[in-house]
Amino acid sequence: MSNNLIEIRNLSVSFPSEAGVVQAVRDVSLDIRAGEVLGIVGESGSGKTVMSLAMIRLLARTASISGSIIHDGVDLLQLTDDAMSKYRGKEISMIFQDPLSALNPVHTIGHQIIEVLQIHSEMNKNDALKRAIELLEIVGIPRPAERAQSYPHEFSGGMRQRVMIALAIANRPKVILADEPTTALDVTVQAQILDLLKTARDMTGAAVVLVTHDLGVVAGLADRVAIMYAGKIVEVGPVEEVFAQPAMPYTIGLLRSIPRIDTVGSSRLTSISGAPVSPINLPEGCAFEARCPAASDVCTVKTPELVSLSPTRMTACVRQGEIFALQDAGKLFQTGPVHVAPETTSDEVTLEVRGLKKTFPLMKGVLLRRRTGSVYAVDGVDLVLRRGRSLALVGESGCGKTTTLIEILNMVAPESGTISILGRNVAELSRSERLGMRKDLQIVFQDPFASLDPRLPIGDAIAEPLGNFGMSKADQEKRVRELLELVGLNQSQASKYPNEFSGGQRQRIAIARALALNPQIVALDEPVSALDVSVRAGVLNLLAELQEKLNLSYLFVSHDLAVVQHVADDIAVMYLGSIVESGPVRDVFAHPKHPYTQALLSAVPIPDPKIERTRTRIILQGELPSPANPPSGCRFHNRCHVRSTLSPELAEKCSAVRPEMLKIGTGAVACHAPLK
């Protein structure tokens, strides 16, 4: 007998639109087996989520669906909605990407779990409540009986995702669909959720379909992987085999474009040229042909179908017989020259922050408002950025990274401490001096689409700061052409609008605008987190090239340590408003001194199954404490995995005395018991 729980055959999904028919999924056939974790990977728009929603019949009414999805001999596509409702949550459950949107804000967490239990069983309310509390305890919610009475907005992002997993396993389903379950989470919380998904799979025996763009997550969790591009599966097979020897050029490009935390000082990332094709006007032949380094004339006329490479592997490429030879010859996705971080380009300090503090008031009352406390967002931060170098500011969400960046960009006297830019204390600047200095400090925002005016052609958007500082129209046009060429865009594209560009191109436009006034310092606020992995590599390489060419200083804010080690020369690790460790990236990554830094590094997935499944992982317990009520002593002591190994006297010191920043080797650390 087959151990397939779901058999997808010739599945196609399309949607009508004003521009034409969107072919989201095209003739997909795939098996989902009992007890396995199947990773479905691809860029945005590849059809991953649409395929998973089709399995549970949650697509819009306008969707046109053909093919079959067989579960226990029943074609789910032929069922009425009432009949299908018996399968949702019982046989097939789903963990959505955004738990806050998926949970009902007007009902308590306990009520929502009870509802899921009672819909699919004859359980009474008291028994359902006991089971709900038990499920919350299983997924690691502290004080489950009490928290069952809480509402979704009272939980953190990680806790809400734990609730989603509790809902998904409540009725012991046979298949769990997990749609990007860790995308919006910090790397430490992601490690907790992935560990919990393994537990859920082991408890229920269910198959887990993991939809993700993160190949590192797939390497650590999945048994098989299916790669999707333009609505079709282009490669499928066991994770170890696909990662060790990818057989489809698109898979090769994806794997080589991923920043890896274990390759400090290696060559630059591979970038897949161009952008994914539109699902509305798909080309004849292979959809990947325009971006493929192995493309030939036959690729433009023949659509590749999945063919067997072995009993366990399939791939879709009309030149399949030549791919391994081309790969061995180094003709597919060559990497650029090695990026070596300069020891010190200059001793000149371009940005210096000392003792920076920023608090926000906690207010109570409606008519007579009064201050009842403070949120310690930034609490004594020291930073030094030198000319020609990159300083990365990293840490979990809520640690104060963005607040620190905003305080620097404001260029006004801080609440406490000093900020010096290019040797000038910002507190001493006049209004005109502050305006003049803004040319020297520019920013690239996280979301390139939101940071560009949709009503302005990109040429006008880039020229806007030039006009603000009195440059003539002729000089503006010349400078815009220079900037577009500098960031790898065509000069003829200056008249186009932001919506006509891909995400990676929009971020290149934002970088061009930031460079328009020849700044000396560029602040980068999560500049690649909104981009697909293949596009991200091109933007990271561009930033490195521009820094070398223009001798720029970067202040790089990020939560992605794998990205940081490909961009930054120095690093400052923040926890709850304070810097806990700093130093050169190479030294900090090789020998972290603070337990928090060690935990952050261990939580970053590595896209190599052999390494990822054998390395030691440190799973931080609990949530980030509130900055309104930070712990006494070391802010990290209540989550520290090292504290339990210390002597009682030193452990007590950790909880009572706040550690000072101590110089150790090339870096500094704030810890009473720094790691050897």
C-alpha positions as CSV (number, residue, x, y, z in Angstrom):
1,M,0.0,0.0,0.0
2,S,1.1,3.6,-0.7
3,N,2.0,5.7,2.3
4,N,0.9,8.9,0.5
5,L,-1.6,10.9,2.6
6,I,-2.3,13.4,-0.3
7,E,-1.8,12.9,-4.0
8,I,-1.8,16.1,-6.1
9,R,-2.3,15.4,-9.8
10,N,-2.1,18.0,-12.6
11,L,-3.2,20.8,-10.3
12,S,-3.6,24.2,-12.0
13,V,-4.9,27.4,-10.4
14,S,-5.6,30.7,-12.2
15,F,-7.2,34.0,-11.2
16,P,-8.8,36.6,-13.5
17,S,-7.4,40.1,-13.4
18,E,-7.6,43.4,-15.3
19,A,-4.3,42.7,-17.0
20,G,-5.2,39.1,-17.9
21,V,-5.4,35.6,-16.4
22,V,-2.9,35.0,-13.6
23,Q,-1.5,31.5,-13.9
24,A,-0.5,30.9,-10.3
25,V,-0.1,27.1,-10.3
26,R,0.6,25.2,-13.5
27,D,0.1,21.4,-13.9
28,V,1.6,20.4,-10.5
29,S,1.8,16.8,-9.4
30,L,3.2,16.0,-6.0
31,D,2.8,13.4,-3.2
32,I,2.7,14.1,0.5
33,R,3.8,11.1,2.6
34,A,2.9,10.1,6.1
35,G,5.2,11.4,8.8
36,E,7.5,13.4,6.6
37,V,8.3,17.1,6.5
38,L,8.1,18.3,2.9
39,G,9.6,21.7,2.2
40,I,8.2,23.8,-0.6
41,V,10.6,26.6,-1.6
42,G,10.6,29.4,-4.2
43,E,10.6,33.1,-4.7
44,S,7.6,35.3,-4.0
45,G,4.9,34.7,-6.7
46,S,6.1,31.1,-7.4
47,G,2.8,29.6,-6.4
48,K,3.8,28.0,-3.0
49,T,1.1,29.5,-0.9
50,V,-1.6,29.2,-3.6
51,M,-0.9,25.5,-3.9
52,S,-1.1,25.0,-0.1
53,L,-4.4,27.0,0.1
54,A,-5.8,24.8,-2.7
55,M,-5.2,21.7,-0.6
56,I,-7.4,23.1,2.2
57,R,-9.8,24.8,-0.2
58,L,-9.3,28.3,1.1
59,L,-8.9,30.1,-2.3
60,A,-11.1,33.0,-3.4
61,R,-14.3,32.2,-5.3
62,T,-12.8,33.7,-8.4
63,A,-10.1,31.1,-8.6
64,S,-10.3,28.6,-11.4
65,I,-9.0,25.2,-10.3
66,S,-8.4,22.0,-12.3
67,G,-6.7,18.6,-11.5
68,S,-7.2,16.6,-8.4
69,I,-6.2,16.5,-4.7
70,I,-6.8,13.0,-3.4
71,H,-6.9,12.3,0.3
72,D,-8.0,8.9,1.6
73,G,-9.6,8.2,-1.8
74,V,-11.6,11.4,-1.8
75,D,-10.9,14.2,-4.3
76,L,-11.1,17.3,-2.2
77,L,-11.6,19.6,-5.2
78,Q,-15.0,17.9,-5.8
79,L,-16.4,18.4,-2.3
80,T,-18.9,21.1,-1.4
81,D,-17.8,23.7,1.1
82,D,-19.9,22.1,3.8
83,A,-18.3,18.7,3.1
84,M,-14.9,20.2,3.0
85,S,-15.3,21.8,6.4
86,K,-15.2,18.4,8.0
87,Y,-11.7,18.0,6.7
88,R,-10.3,21.4,7.7
89,G,-8.8,21.3,11.1
90,K,-9.6,17.6,11.5
91,E,-7.7,15.9,8.7
92,I,-5.7,18.8,7.3
93,S,-4.8,21.9,9.5
94,M,-2.9,25.0,8.7
95,I,-0.5,27.3,10.4
96,F,-0.7,30.8,8.8
97,Q,2.1,33.2,8.2
98,D,0.6,36.1,10.2
99,P,-1.0,34.7,13.4
100,L,-2.4,38.1,14.5
101,S,-4.5,38.2,11.3
102,A,-5.5,34.5,11.6
103,L,-6.7,34.7,15.2
104,N,-10.0,36.3,16.1
105,P,-9.2,39.5,18.1
106,V,-12.6,39.6,19.9
107,H,-12.3,36.1,21.4
108,T,-9.9,34.8,24.1
109,I,-7.3,32.3,23.1
110,G,-9.0,29.6,25.2
111,H,-12.4,30.2,23.5
112,Q,-10.8,29.8,20.0
113,I,-9.1,26.5,20.9
114,I,-12.4,25.2,22.6
115,E,-14.3,26.1,19.4
116,V,-11.9,24.1,17.2
117,L,-12.2,21.1,19.5
118,Q,-16.0,21.1,19.7
119,I,-16.5,21.6,16.0
120,H,-14.9,18.2,15.3
121,S,-15.8,16.2,18.4
122,E,-18.7,15.8,20.9
123,M,-16.5,17.1,23.7
124,N,-18.3,19.2,26.4
125,K,-17.0,22.7,27.3
126,N,-15.3,21.7,30.5
127,D,-13.3,18.8,28.8
128,A,-12.6,21.1,25.9
129,L,-11.2,23.8,28.3
130,K,-9.0,21.2,30.0
131,R,-7.7,20.1,26.6
132,A,-7.1,23.7,25.5
133,I,-5.0,24.3,28.7
134,E,-3.1,21.1,28.0
135,L,-2.4,22.2,24.4
136,L,-1.1,25.6,25.5
137,E,1.2,23.9,28.0
138,I,2.4,21.5,25.3
139,V,3.4,24.5,23.0
140,G,5.2,26.2,25.8
141,I,2.8,29.0,26.9
142,P,3.6,29.9,30.5
143,R,0.8,29.8,33.0
144,P,-1.6,28.2,30.4
145,A,-4.7,28.3,32.6
146,E,-4.3,32.0,33.1
147,R,-3.2,32.8,29.6
148,A,-6.2,30.9,28.1
149,Q,-8.3,33.9,29.2
150,S,-6.1,36.4,27.3
151,Y,-6.7,37.9,23.9
152,P,-4.4,37.7,20.9
153,H,-3.1,41.2,21.2
154,E,-1.8,40.4,24.7
155,F,0.6,37.9,23.3
156,S,4.0,38.5,21.5
157,G,4.5,37.3,17.9
158,G,6.2,34.2,19.0
159,M,3.5,33.3,21.6
160,R,0.8,33.9,19.0
161,Q,2.5,31.5,16.6
162,R,2.6,28.9,19.4
163,V,-1.1,29.4,19.8
164,M,-1.5,28.8,16.0
165,I,0.4,25.5,16.4
166,A,-1.8,24.5,19.3
167,L,-4.9,25.1,17.1
168,A,-3.2,23.1,14.3
169,I,-2.6,20.0,16.4
170,A,-5.7,20.2,18.5
171,N,-7.6,17.5,16.6
172,R,-4.5,15.4,15.7
173,P,-4.6,16.0,11.9
174,K,-2.9,13.8,9.4
175,V,-1.4,16.8,7.5
176,I,-0.2,20.1,8.8
177,L,0.3,22.9,6.3
178,A,2.8,25.5,7.6
179,D,2.8,28.7,5.5
180,E,6.0,30.7,6.3
181,P,5.5,30.1,10.0
182,T,8.7,31.8,11.1
183,T,9.1,34.6,8.5
184,A,8.1,37.5,10.8
185,L,9.9,36.2,13.8
186,D,13.3,36.9,15.3
187,V,15.9,34.2,14.8
188,T,15.8,33.1,18.4
189,V,12.0,32.8,18.4
190,Q,12.3,31.1,15.0
191,A,14.5,28.4,16.6
192,Q,11.9,27.9,19.3
193,I,9.0,27.6,16.8
194,L,10.9,25.1,14.5
195,D,11.7,23.0,17.5
196,L,8.0,23.1,18.4
197,L,7.1,22.0,14.9
198,K,9.3,19.0,15.2
199,T,7.5,18.2,18.5
200,A,4.1,18.6,16.9
201,R,5.1,16.3,14.1
202,D,6.3,13.6,16.5
203,M,3.2,14.0,18.7
204,T,0.6,13.7,16.0
205,G,2.5,11.6,13.4
206,A,1.3,14.1,10.8
207,A,3.0,15.0,7.6
208,V,4.2,18.7,7.7
209,V,4.2,20.7,4.5
210,L,6.6,23.6,5.2
211,V,6.1,26.5,2.8
212,T,9.1,28.8,3.0
213,H,11.7,30.9,1.2
214,D,14.4,30.0,3.8
215,L,16.6,27.1,2.6
216,G,18.3,27.1,5.9
217,V,15.1,26.2,7.7
218,V,14.4,23.5,5.1
219,A,18.0,22.1,5.6
220,G,17.3,21.6,9.3
221,L,13.8,20.4,9.3
222,A,12.6,18.8,6.0
223,D,13.0,15.3,4.7
224,R,12.2,16.2,1.1
225,V,12.2,19.5,-0.8
226,A,10.2,20.7,-3.8
227,I,11.5,23.8,-5.6
228,M,8.9,25.9,-7.4
229,Y,9.3,28.6,-10.1
230,A,6.6,30.4,-12.0
231,G,3.9,28.1,-10.8
232,K,5.6,24.8,-11.6
233,I,7.7,22.4,-9.6
234,V,11.2,22.4,-11.2
235,E,13.0,20.0,-8.8
236,V,12.0,17.6,-6.1
237,G,13.9,15.1,-4.0
238,P,15.5,14.2,-0.6
239,V,17.0,17.3,1.1
240,E,20.5,15.8,1.5
241,E,20.7,15.0,-2.2
242,V,19.2,18.2,-3.6
243,F,21.5,20.4,-1.4
244,A,24.6,18.3,-2.1
245,Q,24.1,18.2,-5.9
246,P,21.3,20.4,-7.2
247,A,20.2,19.4,-10.7
248,M,18.2,22.4,-11.9
249,P,20.0,25.8,-12.6
250,Y,17.4,27.7,-10.6
251,T,18.1,25.5,-7.5
252,I,21.8,26.0,-8.0
253,G,21.3,29.8,-8.1
254,L,19.1,29.8,-5.0
255,L,21.6,27.8,-3.0
256,R,24.6,30.0,-4.0
257,S,22.7,33.2,-3.4
258,I,22.1,32.5,0.3
259,P,24.3,34.3,2.9
260,R,25.8,31.7,5.2
261,I,27.0,32.4,8.7
262,D,29.7,29.7,8.4
263,T,31.5,31.3,5.5
264,V,33.0,34.5,6.9
265,G,35.6,36.0,4.5
266,S,34.4,33.9,1.5
267,S,33.6,35.1,-2.0
268,R,30.7,37.4,-2.7
269,L,27.2,36.0,-3.1
270,T,25.9,34.7,-6.4
271,S,23.1,36.8,-7.8
272,I,20.4,35.4,-10.2
273,S,20.0,38.1,-12.8
274,G,16.7,39.6,-13.7
275,A,13.4,39.1,-11.9
276,P,10.8,36.3,-11.9
277,V,8.5,36.3,-14.9
278,S,5.0,37.6,-14.6
279,P,2.4,34.9,-14.1
280,I,0.1,36.8,-16.5
281,N,2.2,36.8,-19.7
282,L,4.3,33.7,-19.4
283,P,6.9,33.1,-22.1
284,E,7.0,30.1,-24.4
285,G,9.3,27.3,-23.3
286,C,11.1,27.4,-20.0
287,A,9.9,30.2,-17.7
288,F,13.5,30.5,-16.2
289,E,15.2,30.8,-19.6
290,A,15.8,34.6,-19.5
291,R,17.6,34.3,-16.1
292,C,19.4,30.9,-16.7
293,P,23.2,30.8,-17.5
294,A,22.7,27.5,-19.2
295,A,19.9,28.6,-21.5
296,S,20.0,27.7,-25.2
297,D,17.7,28.0,-28.2
298,V,15.8,24.8,-27.3
299,C,14.8,26.4,-23.9
300,T,12.7,29.0,-25.7
301,V,10.5,26.6,-27.5
302,K,10.2,23.5,-25.3
303,T,8.5,23.6,-21.9
304,P,10.4,21.2,-19.6
305,E,8.5,18.5,-17.7
306,L,9.6,16.8,-14.5
307,V,11.7,13.7,-15.4
308,S,13.3,11.1,-13.1
309,L,17.0,11.4,-12.2
310,S,16.7,8.5,-9.8
311,P,14.0,6.6,-8.0
312,T,13.8,9.5,-5.4
313,R,14.6,12.6,-7.5
314,M,12.9,14.5,-10.4
315,T,13.9,17.7,-12.2
316,A,12.6,19.8,-15.0
317,C,15.3,21.0,-17.4
318,V,15.6,20.3,-21.2
319,R,19.4,20.4,-20.8
320,Q,19.4,18.1,-17.8
321,G,22.1,15.8,-19.3
322,E,24.6,18.7,-19.4
323,I,23.9,20.5,-16.1
324,F,26.2,18.5,-13.9
325,A,29.1,18.9,-16.4
326,L,28.4,22.7,-16.7
327,Q,28.4,23.0,-12.9
328,D,31.6,21.1,-12.5
329,A,33.2,23.3,-15.1
330,G,32.2,26.4,-13.2
331,K,30.0,27.8,-15.9
332,L,26.9,28.2,-13.8
333,F,26.4,31.2,-11.4
334,Q,30.0,32.3,-10.8
335,T,30.8,34.2,-7.6
336,G,32.5,37.5,-7.6
337,P,35.9,38.4,-6.1
338,V,36.5,37.8,-2.4
339,H,35.4,40.6,-0.2
340,V,38.1,41.2,2.4
341,A,37.1,43.6,5.2
342,P,39.7,46.4,5.5
343,E,41.7,46.3,8.7
344,T,41.0,50.0,9.0
345,T,40.6,52.2,6.0
346,S,41.1,55.3,8.1
347,D,41.5,56.2,11.8
348,E,38.9,59.0,11.2
349,V,35.7,58.5,13.2
350,T,32.7,59.5,11.2
351,L,30.1,58.7,13.8
352,E,30.5,58.4,17.6
353,V,27.7,57.8,20.1
354,R,28.4,57.9,23.9
355,G,26.0,57.1,26.7
356,L,22.9,57.5,24.5
357,K,19.6,57.1,26.4
358,K,16.0,57.4,25.2
359,T,12.9,56.8,27.3
360,F,9.3,57.0,26.5
361,P,6.6,57.9,29.2
362,L,4.0,55.4,30.3
363,M,0.8,57.4,30.8
364,K,-2.4,56.6,32.6
365,G,-5.8,58.3,32.8
366,V,-8.1,60.0,30.2
367,L,-8.9,63.4,31.5
368,L,-6.1,63.8,34.0
369,R,-3.2,61.9,32.4
370,R,-0.2,61.2,34.6
371,R,3.1,59.5,34.1
372,T,3.2,56.1,35.8
373,G,6.6,54.8,34.5
374,S,9.1,54.8,31.6
375,V,10.0,52.6,28.7
376,Y,13.8,52.3,28.6
377,A,14.1,52.0,24.8
378,V,17.8,52.9,24.6
379,D,19.8,52.7,27.8
380,G,23.5,53.8,27.6
381,V,24.6,52.9,24.1
382,D,28.2,53.5,22.9
383,L,29.0,53.2,19.1
384,V,32.0,54.1,17.0
385,L,31.9,54.1,13.2
386,R,35.1,54.7,11.2
387,R,35.5,55.9,7.6
388,G,35.2,53.3,5.0
389,R,33.9,50.6,7.4
390,S,30.5,49.1,8.1
391,L,29.1,48.8,11.7
392,A,26.2,46.4,12.1
393,L,23.7,47.0,15.0
394,V,21.9,43.6,15.6
395,G,19.5,42.1,18.1
396,E,16.0,40.9,18.6
397,S,12.9,43.0,17.8
398,G,12.3,45.5,20.6
399,C,16.0,45.7,21.6
400,G,16.3,49.4,20.6
401,K,18.1,49.1,17.2
402,T,15.7,51.3,15.3
403,T,15.2,53.8,18.1
404,T,19.0,54.2,18.3
405,L,19.1,54.8,14.5
406,I,16.2,57.4,14.7
407,E,18.0,59.3,17.5
408,I,21.1,59.5,15.3
409,L,19.2,60.6,12.2
410,N,17.3,63.3,14.2
411,M,20.6,65.2,14.7
412,V,19.3,66.9,17.8
413,A,20.5,66.9,21.4
414,P,19.6,63.5,22.8
415,E,17.8,63.0,26.1
416,S,21.1,61.9,27.6
417,G,24.6,61.2,26.2
418,T,26.3,62.6,23.0
419,I,26.1,62.0,19.3
420,S,29.0,63.3,17.1
421,I,28.8,63.2,13.3
422,L,32.0,63.9,11.4
423,G,33.5,65.4,14.5
424,R,30.6,67.7,15.3
425,N,28.4,67.3,18.4
426,V,24.8,67.5,17.1
427,A,23.7,69.3,20.2
428,E,25.8,72.3,19.2
429,L,24.6,72.6,15.6
430,S,22.5,75.5,14.4
431,R,19.5,74.9,12.2
432,S,21.4,75.8,9.0
433,E,24.4,73.7,10.0
434,R,22.1,70.7,10.7
435,L,20.5,71.1,7.3
436,G,23.9,71.2,5.6
437,M,25.1,68.1,7.5
438,R,22.1,66.1,6.3
439,K,23.8,65.7,3.0
440,D,26.5,63.7,4.7
441,L,24.1,61.3,6.5
442,Q,21.5,59.5,4.3
443,I,19.3,56.4,4.8
444,V,18.0,53.4,2.9
445,F,14.7,52.2,4.3
446,Q,13.5,48.6,4.8
447,D,10.6,48.8,2.3
448,P,11.7,50.3,-1.0
449,F,8.1,50.6,-2.3
450,A,6.8,52.5,0.7
451,S,9.9,54.8,0.7
452,L,9.3,55.9,-3.0
453,D,6.5,58.3,-4.0
454,P,4.3,56.3,-6.4
455,R,3.3,59.5,-8.2
456,L,6.9,60.5,-9.2
457,P,9.0,58.9,-11.9
458,I,12.1,57.5,-10.4
459,G,14.3,60.1,-12.1
460,D,12.3,62.8,-10.3
461,A,12.5,60.9,-7.0
462,I,16.3,60.6,-7.3
463,A,16.6,64.3,-8.3
464,E,14.4,65.6,-5.5
465,P,17.2,65.9,-2.9
466,L,19.4,67.5,-5.5
467,G,16.8,70.2,-6.2
468,N,16.4,70.8,-2.4
469,F,20.1,71.8,-2.3
470,G,20.0,74.2,-5.3
471,M,21.4,72.1,-8.2
472,S,20.4,73.2,-11.6
473,K,18.1,71.1,-13.8
474,A,20.8,70.2,-16.3
475,D,23.2,69.1,-13.5
476,Q,20.3,67.1,-11.9
477,E,19.7,65.2,-15.1
478,K,23.3,64.4,-15.5
479,R,23.7,63.3,-11.9
480,V,20.5,61.0,-12.1
481,R,22.0,59.3,-15.2
482,E,25.3,58.7,-13.3
483,L,23.5,57.3,-10.3
484,L,21.3,54.9,-12.3
485,E,24.4,53.6,-14.0
486,L,26.2,53.3,-10.6
487,V,23.5,51.1,-9.2
488,G,23.1,48.9,-12.3
489,L,20.0,50.4,-13.8
490,N,19.4,51.7,-17.4
491,Q,19.3,55.5,-17.9
492,S,16.2,55.1,-20.1
493,Q,14.3,53.9,-17.0
494,A,14.3,57.3,-15.4
495,S,10.8,58.1,-16.7
496,K,9.2,55.0,-15.3
497,Y,7.3,54.8,-12.0
498,P,8.1,52.7,-8.9
499,N,5.3,50.2,-9.6
500,E,7.0,49.2,-12.9
501,F,10.0,47.8,-11.1
502,S,10.8,44.7,-9.2
503,G,11.5,44.8,-5.5
504,G,15.3,44.5,-6.0
505,Q,15.2,47.3,-8.6
506,R,13.3,49.5,-6.3
507,Q,15.8,49.0,-3.6
508,R,18.6,50.0,-6.1
509,I,16.6,53.2,-6.8
510,A,16.4,53.9,-3.1
511,I,20.2,53.4,-2.8
512,A,20.7,55.7,-5.8
513,R,18.6,58.4,-4.1
514,A,20.6,58.0,-0.8
515,L,23.8,58.5,-2.8
516,A,22.6,61.5,-4.7
517,L,24.2,64.1,-2.4
518,N,27.5,62.2,-2.0
519,P,27.0,61.3,1.6
520,Q,29.8,60.1,3.8
521,I,27.6,57.9,6.1
522,V,24.7,55.8,4.9
523,A,22.3,54.3,7.4
524,L,20.8,51.0,6.2
525,D,17.6,50.0,8.1
526,E,17.0,46.3,7.2
527,P,17.7,47.1,3.5
528,V,17.2,43.5,2.2
529,S,14.7,41.9,4.6
530,A,11.8,42.6,2.3
531,L,13.5,41.0,-0.8
532,D,13.7,37.5,-2.1
533,V,16.9,35.6,-1.4
534,S,18.0,35.7,-5.1
535,V,17.4,39.5,-5.3
536,R,19.0,40.1,-1.9
537,A,22.3,38.7,-3.0
538,G,22.5,41.3,-5.8
539,V,21.7,44.2,-3.5
540,L,24.3,43.0,-0.9
541,N,27.0,42.8,-3.6
542,L,26.0,46.2,-4.8
543,L,26.4,47.7,-1.3
544,A,29.9,46.1,-0.9
545,E,31.0,47.4,-4.3
546,L,29.7,51.0,-3.6
547,Q,31.5,51.1,-0.3
548,E,34.8,50.1,-1.9
549,K,34.3,52.6,-4.8
550,L,33.1,55.6,-2.8
551,N,34.7,54.9,0.6
552,L,31.4,55.0,2.4
553,S,30.7,54.4,6.1
554,Y,27.7,52.1,6.7
555,L,25.5,51.9,9.8
556,F,23.7,48.7,9.1
557,V,20.7,47.8,11.3
558,S,19.6,44.2,10.9
559,H,18.3,41.1,12.8
560,D,19.8,38.7,10.1
561,L,23.3,37.7,11.3
562,A,24.0,35.8,8.1
563,V,23.5,39.0,6.1
564,V,25.5,41.0,8.5
565,Q,28.6,38.9,8.1
566,H,28.6,39.5,4.4
567,V,28.3,43.3,4.7
568,A,29.7,44.5,8.0
569,D,33.3,44.9,9.3
570,D,32.3,45.6,12.9
571,I,29.3,44.6,15.0
572,A,27.4,45.8,18.1
573,V,25.0,43.3,19.7
574,M,22.0,44.9,21.5
575,Y,19.8,43.4,24.1
576,L,17.0,45.3,25.9
577,G,18.4,48.8,25.0
578,S,22.1,48.1,25.8
579,I,25.1,46.9,23.9
580,V,26.3,43.6,25.3
581,E,29.1,42.8,22.9
582,S,31.0,44.6,20.2
583,G,34.1,44.0,18.0
584,P,35.2,43.0,14.5
585,V,32.6,40.7,12.8
586,R,35.2,38.0,12.1
587,D,36.3,37.8,15.7
588,V,32.8,38.0,17.3
589,F,31.4,35.3,15.0
590,A,34.3,33.0,15.5
591,H,34.5,33.4,19.3
592,P,31.4,35.1,20.8
593,K,32.1,36.2,24.4
594,H,28.5,37.0,25.6
595,P,26.0,34.1,26.0
596,Y,23.4,36.2,24.1
597,T,25.6,36.5,21.1
598,Q,26.4,32.8,21.3
599,A,22.6,32.0,21.3
600,L,21.9,34.4,18.4
601,L,24.6,32.7,16.3
602,S,23.5,29.2,17.1
603,A,19.9,30.0,16.1
604,V,20.8,31.1,12.6
605,P,20.0,28.3,10.1
606,I,22.7,27.0,7.8
607,P,21.6,25.8,4.3
608,D,23.5,22.5,4.6
609,P,21.7,19.5,6.0
610,K,24.8,17.8,7.2
611,I,26.0,20.8,9.2
612,E,22.5,22.0,10.3
613,R,21.4,18.7,11.8
614,T,24.6,18.0,13.8
615,R,25.4,21.5,15.2
616,T,24.6,22.4,18.8
617,R,21.6,24.7,19.1
618,I,20.9,27.0,22.0
619,I,17.2,27.5,22.4
620,L,16.6,30.6,24.5
621,Q,13.8,30.2,27.0
622,G,11.0,32.7,27.6
623,E,10.3,36.0,25.8
624,L,12.2,39.3,25.7
625,P,11.4,41.2,28.9
626,S,9.5,44.4,28.8
627,P,11.7,47.5,28.4
628,A,9.2,49.2,30.8
629,N,10.2,46.8,33.6
630,P,13.7,45.5,32.8
631,P,15.3,42.9,35.0
632,S,17.8,44.0,37.7
633,G,21.5,43.2,37.3
634,C,22.4,41.8,33.9
635,R,19.4,42.3,31.6
636,F,19.9,38.8,30.1
637,H,20.3,36.8,33.4
638,N,16.7,35.4,33.4
639,R,17.2,33.8,30.0
640,C,20.9,33.0,30.2
641,H,21.9,29.4,29.5
642,V,25.3,29.9,31.2
643,R,24.1,31.2,34.5
644,S,23.0,27.8,35.8
645,T,26.6,26.6,35.4
646,L,28.1,29.4,37.5
647,S,28.9,29.4,41.2
648,P,26.0,30.6,43.5
649,E,28.0,33.8,44.3
650,L,28.6,34.7,40.6
651,A,25.0,33.8,39.7
652,E,23.7,36.1,42.4
653,K,26.0,38.8,41.1
654,C,24.4,38.4,37.6
655,S,21.0,39.0,39.0
656,A,22.0,41.9,41.2
657,V,24.8,43.9,39.6
658,R,24.7,45.3,36.1
659,P,27.9,44.4,34.3
660,E,30.2,47.1,32.8
661,M,31.6,46.9,29.3
662,L,35.0,45.3,29.5
663,K,37.7,45.3,26.8
664,I,38.7,41.8,25.8
665,G,41.1,41.3,22.9
666,T,39.8,43.1,19.8
667,G,36.3,43.6,21.2
668,A,34.3,44.4,24.3
669,V,31.7,42.5,26.3
670,A,29.3,43.3,29.2
671,C,29.2,40.1,31.1
672,H,30.3,38.9,34.6
673,A,31.4,35.5,33.2
674,P,32.4,36.0,29.5
675,L,32.8,32.9,27.5
676,K,36.3,31.5,27.0
